[in-house]
Amino acid sequence: MADTEPEQHLPSRSKPPETSSGKGASAIALLALLVAMAAIGVAAWAIVMAWPQKGETAQPTGESKQKVCAAFDTVSKAVQLQTHADLGPDPVAQTAVASNARLALIGGGDYLLSRVDDQTPPDLADAVRLFANNLEDIGVNALAGATNEDPQQSARLSAGEDGRNKVADLCK
């Protein structure tokens, strides 16, 4: 009988055959790098072109003034209507009136601020921002429990009325 030992296969330590795929992968990597660099260049150029130039400033327009003044008129009417409503002595009705007044003040201030843009004449924009911020301050402090007799709230009310008059004059 012949010796039948199983053949043992030892792993081969020889190099795998060289292929040309190494050169192709290098070419693809180089091409991908060039495309990425081109994309970065285009993105940088787009950012530079979109960046506002120092010499460019928005010019005030009549349309912007009209938009802001129409918003001011609407807010003034809403605040006047909601702060002077009288539904009688019922505490629930009085709370409803007070809530609507606060909503008109805070919402009106935010509404006005959202209408001011770069094309709003600067004097009008400044006056509207001040008036709108005063409205919001009055409304938030009223929500926090400040009454009209509170000296600080009274000062806010006076500043709000002065601001309203100034904006009204600028919108004529």
Order of alpha helices (4+ residues) and beta strands (2+ residues): alpha-alpha-alpha-alpha-alpha
